[in-house]
């Protein structure tokens, strides 16, 4: 499956518990079709005391979210993404505004 969202894109969550939340894509896992979005799908992870974290405790961090639940944000609104060839290069473009991304 071709992923149309890349690291660094700003996205909005379209479905699920975090519907309507927006954030920047930190990491993409193409083999799992999942992404980690900054500030979305936060989980509490319990960590044991270690050399790096001698206190231990509960750490809040982002969990991955499925790519199908995300849509690219452009100019304040969501848009679908397409591909086309411009000047011998493959570029992504917004299907809503027809501008290259």
C-alpha positions as CSV (number, residue, x, y, z in Angstrom):
1,X,0.0,0.0,0.0
2,X,1.3,3.5,-0.9
3,X,1.5,5.8,2.1
4,X,0.5,9.4,1.2
5,X,1.6,10.9,4.5
6,X,5.2,11.5,5.3
7,X,7.2,12.5,8.4
8,X,6.9,16.2,9.2
9,X,3.4,16.5,7.7
10,X,0.6,18.2,9.7
11,X,-2.4,15.8,10.0
12,X,-5.8,15.7,11.6
13,X,-7.3,12.5,13.1
14,X,-10.6,11.8,11.3
15,X,-12.0,8.8,13.3
16,X,-11.6,7.1,16.7
17,X,-11.2,8.3,20.2
18,X,-8.9,11.2,19.2
19,X,-11.1,12.5,16.4
20,X,-10.5,16.2,15.5
21,X,-7.0,16.4,17.1
22,X,-4.2,17.7,15.0
23,X,-0.4,17.3,15.2
24,X,2.8,16.8,13.3
25,X,3.8,13.3,12.1
26,X,7.0,12.3,14.0
27,X,7.5,8.7,12.7
28,X,6.0,6.5,10.0
29,X,6.0,2.7,10.2
30,X,5.3,1.7,6.5
31,X,5.3,-2.0,7.1
32,X,2.6,-1.7,9.8
33,X,0.7,1.2,8.1
34,X,0.9,3.2,11.4
35,X,2.3,6.6,12.4
36,X,3.2,8.5,15.6
37,X,1.6,11.9,15.7
38,X,2.9,14.6,18.2
39,X,0.4,15.0,21.1
40,X,-2.1,12.5,19.8
41,X,-3.0,9.0,21.3
42,X,-1.1,9.6,24.5
43,X,-0.5,6.6,26.8
44,X,0.9,6.1,30.3
45,X,3.9,3.8,30.4
46,X,5.2,2.5,33.7
47,X,9.0,2.5,33.8
48,X,11.2,0.7,36.3
49,X,14.0,2.7,38.0
50,X,17.2,2.5,35.9
51,X,20.5,4.3,35.5
52,X,18.9,6.9,33.1
53,X,15.8,7.3,35.2
54,X,16.7,6.5,38.8
55,X,13.3,7.6,40.1
56,X,11.2,5.4,37.7
57,X,7.4,6.2,37.6
58,X,4.8,6.8,35.0
59,X,5.8,8.3,31.6
60,X,3.4,9.9,29.2
61,X,4.2,9.2,25.5
62,X,2.6,8.9,22.1
63,X,1.4,5.6,20.8
64,X,1.0,4.8,17.1
65,X,-2.2,5.4,15.2
66,X,-3.3,3.8,11.9
67,X,-2.6,5.8,8.7
68,X,-6.2,5.3,7.5
69,X,-7.4,7.5,10.4
70,X,-5.3,10.4,9.4
71,X,-5.7,13.1,6.7
72,X,-3.3,15.7,5.6
73,X,-3.9,19.3,6.7
74,X,-3.3,22.1,4.2
75,X,-4.3,25.8,4.6
76,X,-6.5,25.0,7.6
77,X,-8.5,22.2,5.9
78,X,-8.0,18.5,5.2
79,X,-7.2,17.3,1.7
80,X,-6.6,14.1,-0.2
81,X,-3.2,13.6,-1.7
82,X,-2.4,12.7,-5.3
83,X,0.8,12.2,-7.3
84,X,1.8,13.6,-10.7
85,X,5.0,14.1,-12.7
86,X,6.2,17.8,-12.9
87,X,9.5,18.6,-14.7
88,X,10.5,14.9,-14.7
89,X,9.9,14.7,-10.9
90,X,7.2,12.9,-9.0
91,X,5.5,15.4,-6.7
92,X,2.6,15.2,-4.2
93,X,-0.3,17.5,-4.8
94,X,-3.5,18.5,-2.9
95,X,-6.6,17.2,-4.7
96,X,-8.6,20.0,-3.1
97,X,-6.5,23.0,-4.3
98,X,-4.5,21.2,-7.1
99,X,-1.2,22.8,-5.6
100,X,2.0,20.9,-5.1
101,X,2.8,20.0,-1.5
